[in-house]
Amino acid sequence: MGSKSVQSKGGGQARVIALPADFRLAGLADVKASLLEALDAPAVQLDGTAVERVDTAALQLLLTFRRGAAANGKTPTWSGVSDVMRDAAGVLGLVKALELPATMPA
């Protein structure tokens, strides 16, 4: 899992948070710390393309982050989401709440 900055569409620096391959409860402390730091960034982009394992706690953390960002007038964007993450969010009915990007046709 990592964090970096890139140029956002609005011209400011967007914080990019790459979610880890094993995005489950045991490893959420680092992700939570990165998400909390990102609340101060002008824009945030989440990258879920590497996620191979995910649990309900991880998706709840993302949902809480999105709500906190929205309360601060920010809308985090996605650079990508793995099929595993999309499927888990779908089972829990969180695709819309997490504002996951639409799937691309094959």
N, CA, C and O atoms as a GROMACS GRO file, in nm:
protein
  424
    1MET      N    1   0.086  -0.116   0.000
    1MET     CA    2   0.000   0.000   0.000
    1MET      C    3   0.090   0.122   0.000
    1MET      O    4   0.192   0.124   0.068
    2GLY      N    5   0.052   0.221  -0.076
    2GLY     CA    6   0.131   0.341  -0.080
    2GLY      C    7   0.047   0.463  -0.108
    2GLY      O    8  -0.071   0.455  -0.142
    3SER      N    9   0.113   0.577  -0.093
    3SER     CA   10   0.046   0.704  -0.115
    3SER      C   11   0.142   0.793  -0.192
    3SER      O   12   0.262   0.796  -0.163
    4LYS      N   13   0.090   0.865  -0.290
    4LYS     CA   14   0.171   0.959  -0.367
    4LYS      C   15   0.082   1.072  -0.411
    4LYS      O   16  -0.040   1.066  -0.393
    5SER      N   17   0.139   1.176  -0.468
    5SER     CA   18   0.061   1.289  -0.516
    5SER      C   19   0.072   1.298  -0.667
    5SER      O   20   0.178   1.273  -0.725
    6VAL      N   21  -0.038   1.334  -0.731
    6VAL     CA   22  -0.041   1.356  -0.875
    6VAL      C   23  -0.122   1.482  -0.901
    6VAL      O   24  -0.196   1.529  -0.815
    7GLN      N   25  -0.107   1.538  -1.019
    7GLN     CA   26  -0.183   1.656  -1.058
    7GLN      C   27  -0.330   1.619  -1.075
    7GLN      O   28  -0.362   1.525  -1.148
    8SER      N   29  -0.418   1.692  -1.009
    8SER     CA   30  -0.562   1.664  -1.020
    8SER      C   31  -0.621   1.744  -1.135
    8SER      O   32  -0.557   1.835  -1.188
    9LYS      N   33  -0.743   1.710  -1.174
    9LYS     CA   34  -0.811   1.780  -1.283
    9LYS      C   35  -0.831   1.927  -1.251
    9LYS      O   36  -0.833   2.011  -1.341
   10GLY      N   37  -0.846   1.959  -1.122
   10GLY     CA   38  -0.867   2.097  -1.081
   10GLY      C   39  -0.739   2.178  -1.073
   10GLY      O   40  -0.743   2.297  -1.043
   11GLY      N   41  -0.625   2.114  -1.099
   11GLY     CA   42  -0.498   2.185  -1.099
   11GLY      C   43  -0.418   2.168  -0.972
   11GLY      O   44  -0.298   2.197  -0.972
   12GLY      N   45  -0.478   2.122  -0.862
   12GLY     CA   46  -0.406   2.100  -0.737
   12GLY      C   47  -0.344   1.962  -0.734
   12GLY      O   48  -0.356   1.884  -0.828
   13GLN      N   49  -0.278   1.934  -0.624
   13GLN     CA   50  -0.217   1.803  -0.606
   13GLN      C   51  -0.317   1.707  -0.545
   13GLN      O   52  -0.373   1.735  -0.439
   14ALA      N   53  -0.340   1.595  -0.609
   14ALA     CA   54  -0.430   1.492  -0.558
   14ALA      C   55  -0.346   1.386  -0.488
   14ALA      O   56  -0.244   1.342  -0.541
   15ARG      N   57  -0.388   1.347  -0.372
   15ARG     CA   58  -0.322   1.237  -0.301
   15ARG      C   59  -0.377   1.107  -0.356
   15ARG      O   60  -0.499   1.087  -0.360
   16VAL      N   61  -0.288   1.018  -0.400
   16VAL     CA   62  -0.328   0.887  -0.452
   16VAL      C   63  -0.298   0.783  -0.345
   16VAL      O   64  -0.185   0.774  -0.296
   17ILE      N   65  -0.399   0.707  -0.308
   17ILE     CA   66  -0.381   0.602  -0.209
   17ILE      C   67  -0.403   0.468  -0.279
   17ILE      O   68  -0.513   0.436  -0.323
   18ALA      N   69  -0.295   0.390  -0.287
   18ALA     CA   70  -0.301   0.257  -0.348
   18ALA      C   71  -0.336   0.157  -0.238
   18ALA      O   72  -0.261   0.138  -0.143
   19LEU      N   73  -0.451   0.095  -0.254
   19LEU     CA   74  -0.494  -0.004  -0.156
   19LEU      C   75  -0.414  -0.132  -0.173
   19LEU      O   76  -0.379  -0.169  -0.285
   20PRO      N   77  -0.383  -0.202  -0.061
   20PRO     CA   78  -0.298  -0.321  -0.069
   20PRO      C   79  -0.370  -0.442  -0.127
   20PRO      O   80  -0.493  -0.447  -0.130
   21ALA      N   81  -0.292  -0.539  -0.173
   21ALA     CA   82  -0.349  -0.662  -0.227
   21ALA      C   83  -0.432  -0.735  -0.122
   21ALA      O   84  -0.540  -0.786  -0.152
   22ASP      N   85  -0.382  -0.739   0.002
   22ASP     CA   86  -0.456  -0.801   0.112
   22ASP      C   87  -0.518  -0.689   0.195
   22ASP      O   88  -0.459  -0.640   0.291
   23PHE      N   89  -0.638  -0.650   0.155
   23PHE     CA   90  -0.708  -0.536   0.215
   23PHE      C   91  -0.813  -0.590   0.311
   23PHE      O   92  -0.933  -0.589   0.283
   24ARG      N   93  -0.763  -0.639   0.427
   24ARG     CA   94  -0.852  -0.697   0.528
   24ARG      C   95  -0.818  -0.639   0.665
   24ARG      O   96  -0.720  -0.567   0.680
   25LEU      N   97  -0.899  -0.672   0.763
   25LEU     CA   98  -0.892  -0.615   0.897
   25LEU      C   99  -0.751  -0.610   0.955
   25LEU      O  100  -0.711  -0.508   1.010
   26ALA      N  101  -0.676  -0.717   0.943
   26ALA     CA  102  -0.542  -0.723   1.002
   26ALA      C  103  -0.448  -0.614   0.952
   26ALA      O  104  -0.357  -0.573   1.023
   27GLY      N  105  -0.470  -0.567   0.830
   27GLY     CA  106  -0.379  -0.467   0.773
   27GLY      C  107  -0.439  -0.329   0.754
   27GLY      O  108  -0.386  -0.249   0.677
   28LEU      N  109  -0.546  -0.299   0.823
   28LEU     CA  110  -0.616  -0.172   0.801
   28LEU      C  111  -0.551  -0.051   0.868
   28LEU      O  112  -0.580   0.062   0.829
   29ALA      N  113  -0.466  -0.071   0.966
   29ALA     CA  114  -0.409   0.043   1.039
   29ALA      C  115  -0.332   0.138   0.945
   29ALA      O  116  -0.348   0.260   0.954
   30ASP      N  117  -0.252   0.083   0.857
   30ASP     CA  118  -0.175   0.168   0.764
   30ASP      C  119  -0.266   0.240   0.666
   30ASP      O  120  -0.245   0.358   0.636
   31VAL      N  121  -0.367   0.170   0.617
   31VAL     CA  122  -0.461   0.231   0.523
   31VAL      C  123  -0.537   0.343   0.593
   31VAL      O  124  -0.556   0.451   0.537
   32LYS      N  125  -0.582   0.316   0.715
   32LYS     CA  126  -0.656   0.417   0.790
   32LYS      C  127  -0.571   0.542   0.810
   32LYS      O  128  -0.620   0.653   0.794
   33ALA      N  129  -0.444   0.524   0.846
   33ALA     CA  130  -0.355   0.639   0.865
   33ALA      C  131  -0.341   0.719   0.736
   33ALA      O  132  -0.344   0.842   0.739
   34SER      N  133  -0.326   0.651   0.623
   34SER     CA  134  -0.314   0.720   0.495
   34SER      C  135  -0.442   0.795   0.459
   34SER      O  136  -0.438   0.906   0.408
   35LEU      N  137  -0.556   0.733   0.487
   35LEU     CA  138  -0.684   0.797   0.457
   35LEU      C  139  -0.705   0.921   0.544
   35LEU      O  140  -0.754   1.023   0.497
   36LEU      N  141  -0.668   0.912   0.671
   36LEU     CA  142  -0.681   1.028   0.760
   36LEU      C  143  -0.592   1.143   0.712
   36LEU      O  144  -0.635   1.259   0.713
   37GLU      N  145  -0.469   1.113   0.672
   37GLU     CA  146  -0.380   1.216   0.619
   37GLU      C  147  -0.437   1.278   0.491
   37GLU      O  148  -0.423   1.398   0.467
   38ALA      N  149  -0.502   1.195   0.411
   38ALA     CA  150  -0.555   1.241   0.282
   38ALA      C  151  -0.671   1.337   0.298
   38ALA      O  152  -0.703   1.411   0.204
   39LEU      N  153  -0.735   1.339   0.413
   39LEU     CA  154  -0.846   1.432   0.434
   39LEU      C  155  -0.800   1.578   0.423
   39LEU      O  156  -0.882   1.666   0.397
   40ASP      N  157  -0.670   1.603   0.443
   40ASP     CA  158  -0.615   1.738   0.432
   40ASP      C  159  -0.572   1.773   0.290
   40ASP      O  160  -0.543   1.889   0.261
   41ALA      N  161  -0.568   1.674   0.202
   41ALA     CA  162  -0.526   1.698   0.063
   41ALA      C  163  -0.638   1.767  -0.014
   41ALA      O  164  -0.755   1.748   0.017
   42PRO      N  165  -0.603   1.847  -0.115
   42PRO     CA  166  -0.706   1.914  -0.195
   42PRO      C  167  -0.793   1.816  -0.273
   42PRO      O  168  -0.909   1.846  -0.300
   43ALA      N  169  -0.739   1.700  -0.308
   43ALA     CA  170  -0.814   1.597  -0.381
   43ALA      C  171  -0.754   1.461  -0.346
   43ALA      O  172  -0.636   1.450  -0.314
   44VAL      N  173  -0.837   1.359  -0.354
   44VAL     CA  174  -0.793   1.223  -0.322
   44VAL      C  175  -0.838   1.128  -0.431
   44VAL      O  176  -0.952   1.132  -0.477
   45GLN      N  177  -0.746   1.042  -0.471
   45GLN     CA  178  -0.776   0.939  -0.570
   45GLN      C  179  -0.742   0.804  -0.508
   45GLN      O  180  -0.631   0.785  -0.458
   46LEU      N  181  -0.836   0.712  -0.510
   46LEU     CA  182  -0.816   0.579  -0.455
   46LEU      C  183  -0.786   0.481  -0.568
   46LEU      O  184  -0.850   0.485  -0.673
   47ASP      N  185  -0.688   0.394  -0.545
   47ASP     CA  186  -0.649   0.294  -0.644
   47ASP      C  187  -0.670   0.156  -0.584
   47ASP      O  188  -0.592   0.112  -0.500
   48GLY      N  189  -0.775   0.088  -0.627
   48GLY     CA  190  -0.806  -0.045  -0.576
   48GLY      C  191  -0.775  -0.155  -0.674
   48GLY      O  192  -0.829  -0.265  -0.662
   49THR      N  193  -0.690  -0.128  -0.773
   49THR     CA  194  -0.661  -0.227  -0.878
   49THR      C  195  -0.583  -0.347  -0.827
   49THR      O  196  -0.593  -0.455  -0.885
   50ALA      N  197  -0.504  -0.331  -0.720
   50ALA     CA  198  -0.421  -0.441  -0.670
   50ALA      C  199  -0.493  -0.529  -0.568
   50ALA      O  200  -0.439  -0.632  -0.528
   51VAL      N  201  -0.612  -0.491  -0.527
   51VAL     CA  202  -0.682  -0.565  -0.420
   51VAL      C  203  -0.718  -0.706  -0.468
   51VAL      O  204  -0.789  -0.724  -0.566
   52GLU      N  205  -0.666  -0.806  -0.394
   52GLU     CA  206  -0.694  -0.947  -0.422
   52GLU      C  207  -0.780  -1.011  -0.314
   52GLU      O  208  -0.850  -1.108  -0.339
   53ARG      N  209  -0.774  -0.954  -0.193
   53ARG     CA  210  -0.854  -1.001  -0.080
   53ARG      C  211  -0.909  -0.879  -0.009
   53ARG      O  212  -0.836  -0.783   0.016
   54VAL      N  213  -1.038  -0.883   0.024
   54VAL     CA  214  -1.101  -0.770   0.090
   54VAL      C  215  -1.209  -0.824   0.183
   54VAL      O  216  -1.271  -0.926   0.154
   55ASP      N  217  -1.231  -0.755   0.293
   55ASP     CA  218  -1.338  -0.796   0.384
   55ASP      C  219  -1.429  -0.679   0.414
   55ASP      O  220  -1.405  -0.566   0.371
   56THR      N  221  -1.534  -0.708   0.489
   56THR     CA  222  -1.635  -0.607   0.521
   56THR      C  223  -1.574  -0.489   0.595
   56THR      O  224  -1.611  -0.374   0.570
   57ALA      N  225  -1.482  -0.516   0.687
   57ALA     CA  226  -1.420  -0.408   0.765
   57ALA      C  227  -1.347  -0.309   0.674
   57ALA      O  228  -1.352  -0.188   0.696
   58ALA      N  229  -1.279  -0.359   0.573
   58ALA     CA  230  -1.207  -0.271   0.480
   58ALA      C  231  -1.304  -0.183   0.402
   58ALA      O  232  -1.280  -0.063   0.384
   59LEU      N  233  -1.413  -0.241   0.355
   59LEU     CA  234  -1.512  -0.164   0.280
   59LEU      C  235  -1.582  -0.063   0.370
   59LEU      O  236  -1.615   0.047   0.326
   60GLN      N  237  -1.605  -0.099   0.496
   60GLN     CA  238  -1.663  -0.004   0.592
   60GLN      C  239  -1.568   0.113   0.615
   60GLN      O  240  -1.611   0.227   0.627
   61LEU      N  241  -1.437   0.084   0.621
   61LEU     CA  242  -1.339   0.192   0.638
   61LEU      C  243  -1.347   0.289   0.519
   61LEU      O  244  -1.346   0.410   0.539
   62LEU      N  245  -1.355   0.237   0.399
   62LEU     CA  246  -1.365   0.323   0.280
   62LEU      C  247  -1.494   0.404   0.281
   62LEU      O  248  -1.494   0.521   0.244
   63LEU      N  249  -1.602   0.343   0.323
   63LEU     CA  250  -1.729   0.413   0.330
   63LEU      C  251  -1.722   0.527   0.432
   63LEU      O  252  -1.770   0.637   0.405
   64THR      N  253  -1.663   0.501   0.546
   64THR     CA  254  -1.647   0.604   0.649
   64THR      C  255  -1.558   0.717   0.598
   64THR      O  256  -1.585   0.834   0.622
   65PHE      N  257  -1.451   0.681   0.526
   65PHE     CA  258  -1.363   0.782   0.469
   65PHE      C  259  -1.438   0.869   0.368
   65PHE      O  260  -1.426   0.992   0.371
   66ARG      N  261  -1.514   0.806   0.279
   66ARG     CA  262  -1.589   0.882   0.178
   66ARG      C  263  -1.687   0.978   0.245
   66ARG      O  264  -1.704   1.091   0.199
   67ARG      N  265  -1.752   0.934   0.351
   67ARG     CA  266  -1.846   1.021   0.422
   67ARG      C  267  -1.773   1.137   0.490
   67ARG      O  268  -1.821   1.250   0.488
   68GLY      N  269  -1.658   1.110   0.549
   68GLY     CA  270  -1.578   1.216   0.611
   68GLY      C  271  -1.528   1.316   0.508
   68GLY      O  272  -1.529   1.436   0.532
   69ALA      N  273  -1.484   1.265   0.392
   69ALA     CA  274  -1.438   1.353   0.285
   69ALA      C  275  -1.553   1.440   0.236
   69ALA      O  276  -1.536   1.560   0.214
   70ALA      N  277  -1.670   1.380   0.219
   70ALA     CA  278  -1.788   1.455   0.173
   70ALA      C  279  -1.825   1.564   0.273
   70ALA      O  280  -1.866   1.673   0.233
   71ALA      N  281  -1.812   1.535   0.401
   71ALA     CA  282  -1.841   1.635   0.504
   71ALA      C  283  -1.745   1.753   0.495
   71ALA      O  284  -1.777   1.864   0.539
   72ASN      N  285  -1.626   1.729   0.437
   72ASN     CA  286  -1.527   1.836   0.417
   72ASN      C  287  -1.535   1.894   0.277
   72ASN      O  288  -1.446   1.969   0.235
   73GLY      N  289  -1.642   1.860   0.203
   73GLY     CA  290  -1.660   1.915   0.069
   73GLY      C  291  -1.574   1.852  -0.038
   73GLY      O  292  -1.552   1.913  -0.143
   74LYS      N  293  -1.526   1.730  -0.016
   74LYS     CA  294  -1.440   1.662  -0.113
   74LYS      C  295  -1.508   1.536  -0.164
   74LYS      O  296  -1.586   1.473  -0.092
   75THR      N  297  -1.478   1.501  -0.287
   75THR     CA  298  -1.530   1.379  -0.345
   75THR      C  299  -1.412   1.297  -0.397
   75THR      O  300  -1.360   1.324  -0.505
   76PRO      N  301  -1.369   1.196  -0.320
   76PRO     CA  302  -1.260   1.111  -0.367
   76PRO      C  303  -1.298   1.041  -0.498
   76PRO      O  304  -1.414   1.004  -0.518
   77THR      N  305  -1.202   1.022  -0.585
   77THR     CA  306  -1.225   0.954  -0.711
   77THR      C  307  -1.151   0.820  -0.710
   77THR      O  308  -1.067   0.796  -0.623
   78TRP      N  309  -1.182   0.736  -0.806
   78TRP     CA  310  -1.118   0.606  -0.820
   78TRP      C  311  -1.034   0.605  -0.947
   78TRP      O  312  -1.078   0.653  -1.052
   79SER      N  313  -0.912   0.551  -0.938
   79SER     CA  314  -0.832   0.531  -1.059
   79SER      C  315  -0.854   0.390  -1.113
   79SER      O  316  -0.822   0.361  -1.228
   80GLY      N  317  -0.909   0.302  -1.029
   80GLY     CA  318  -0.940   0.167  -1.071
   80GLY      C  319  -0.980   0.081  -0.952
   80GLY      O  320  -0.950   0.113  -0.838
   81VAL      N  321  -1.049  -0.029  -0.982
   81VAL     CA  322  -1.098  -0.120  -0.880
   81VAL      C  323  -1.085  -0.262  -0.934
   81VAL      O  324  -1.124  -0.290  -1.048
   82SER      N  325  -1.032  -0.352  -0.853
   82SER     CA  326  -1.021  -0.492  -0.895
   82SER      C  327  -1.158  -0.558  -0.897
   82SER      O  328  -1.252  -0.511  -0.833
   83ASP      N  329  -1.169  -0.668  -0.972
   83ASP     CA  330  -1.294  -0.743  -0.977
   83ASP      C  331  -1.330  -0.797  -0.839
   83ASP      O  332  -1.448  -0.801  -0.803
   84VAL      N  333  -1.230  -0.839  -0.763
   84VAL     CA  334  -1.252  -0.892  -0.629
   84VAL      C  335  -1.318  -0.786  -0.541
   84VAL      O  336  -1.414  -0.814  -0.469
   85MET      N  337  -1.266  -0.666  -0.547
   85MET     CA  338  -1.321  -0.558  -0.466
   85MET      C  339  -1.462  -0.521  -0.512
   85MET      O  340  -1.551  -0.498  -0.430
   86ARG      N  341  -1.481  -0.515  -0.641
   86ARG     CA  342  -1.614  -0.482  -0.696
   86ARG      C  343  -1.716  -0.588  -0.657
   86ARG      O  344  -1.829  -0.556  -0.620
   87ASP      N  345  -1.676  -0.715  -0.664
   87ASP     CA  346  -1.767  -0.824  -0.628
   87ASP      C  347  -1.805  -0.817  -0.480
   87ASP      O  348  -1.922  -0.833  -0.445
   88ALA      N  349  -1.707  -0.793  -0.393
   88ALA     CA  350  -1.734  -0.784  -0.249
   88ALA      C  351  -1.827  -0.667  -0.219
   88ALA      O  352  -1.920  -0.679  -0.139
   89ALA      N  353  -1.802  -0.554  -0.282
   89ALA     CA  354  -1.888  -0.437  -0.262
   89ALA      C  355  -2.028  -0.466  -0.313
   89ALA      O  356  -2.126  -0.420  -0.254
   90GLY      N  357  -2.038  -0.541  -0.422
   90GLY     CA  358  -2.168  -0.577  -0.477
   90GLY      C  359  -2.248  -0.666  -0.383
   90GLY      O  360  -2.368  -0.647  -0.365
   91VAL      N  361  -2.181  -0.764  -0.324
   91VAL     CA  362  -2.247  -0.855  -0.230
   91VAL      C  363  -2.304  -0.778  -0.111
   91VAL      O  364  -2.411  -0.809  -0.060
   92LEU      N  365  -2.230  -0.676  -0.066
   92LEU     CA  366  -2.271  -0.597   0.050
   92LEU      C  367  -2.360  -0.479   0.012
   92LEU      O  368  -2.406  -0.405   0.100
   93GLY      N  369  -2.385  -0.460  -0.116
   93GLY     CA  370  -2.470  -0.349  -0.160
   93GLY      C  371  -2.403  -0.214  -0.144
   93GLY      O  372  -2.471  -0.114  -0.119
   94LEU      N  373  -2.269  -0.209  -0.159
   94LEU     CA  374  -2.195  -0.084  -0.138
   94LEU      C  375  -2.137  -0.022  -0.264
   94LEU      O  376  -2.066   0.078  -0.255
   95VAL      N  377  -2.166  -0.078  -0.380
   95VAL     CA  378  -2.109  -0.024  -0.504
   95VAL      C  379  -2.147   0.123  -0.522
   95VAL      O  380  -2.061   0.206  -0.552
   96LYS      N  381  -2.273   0.154  -0.504
   96LYS     CA  382  -2.319   0.292  -0.523
   96LYS      C  383  -2.266   0.383  -0.411
   96LYS      O  384  -2.220   0.494  -0.439
   97ALA      N  385  -2.272   0.337  -0.287
   97ALA     CA  386  -2.226   0.419  -0.174
   97ALA      C  387  -2.077   0.450  -0.184
   97ALA      O  388  -2.034   0.559  -0.144
   98LEU      N  389  -1.999   0.356  -0.236
   98LEU     CA  390  -1.856   0.379  -0.253
   98LEU      C  391  -1.825   0.451  -0.384
   98LEU      O  392  -1.710   0.489  -0.409
   99GLU      N  393  -1.927   0.469  -0.466
   99GLU     CA  394  -1.913   0.534  -0.597
   99GLU      C  395  -1.804   0.469  -0.681
   99GLU      O  396  -1.719   0.536  -0.740
  100LEU      N  397  -1.809   0.335  -0.686
  100LEU     CA  398  -1.710   0.262  -0.767
  100LEU      C  399  -1.732   0.295  -0.914
  100LEU      O  400  -1.845   0.312  -0.957
  101PRO      N  401  -1.624   0.302  -0.991
  101PRO     CA  402  -1.638   0.334  -1.133
  101PRO      C  403  -1.709   0.220  -1.206
  101PRO      O  404  -1.703   0.104  -1.164
  102ALA      N  405  -1.775   0.253  -1.315
  102ALA     CA  406  -1.843   0.154  -1.397
  102ALA      C  407  -1.742   0.055  -1.455
  102ALA      O  408  -1.627   0.091  -1.482
  103THR      N  409  -1.785  -0.066  -1.472
  103THR     CA  410  -1.697  -0.166  -1.532
  103THR      C  411  -1.684  -0.139  -1.680
  103THR      O  412  -1.776  -0.089  -1.744
  104MET      N  413  -1.569  -0.172  -1.733
  104MET     CA  414  -1.543  -0.152  -1.875
  104MET      C  415  -1.581  -0.280  -1.949
  104MET      O  416  -1.543  -0.388  -1.904
  105PRO      N  417  -1.655  -0.271  -2.060
  105PRO     CA  418  -1.689  -0.392  -2.135
  105PRO      C  419  -1.565  -0.459  -2.191
  105PRO      O  420  -1.468  -0.393  -2.226
  106ALA      N  421  -1.571  -0.591  -2.199
  106ALA     CA  422  -1.454  -0.666  -2.250
  106ALA      C  423  -1.444  -0.658  -2.399
  106ALA      O  424  -1.352  -0.716  -2.458
   0.00000   0.00000   0.00000
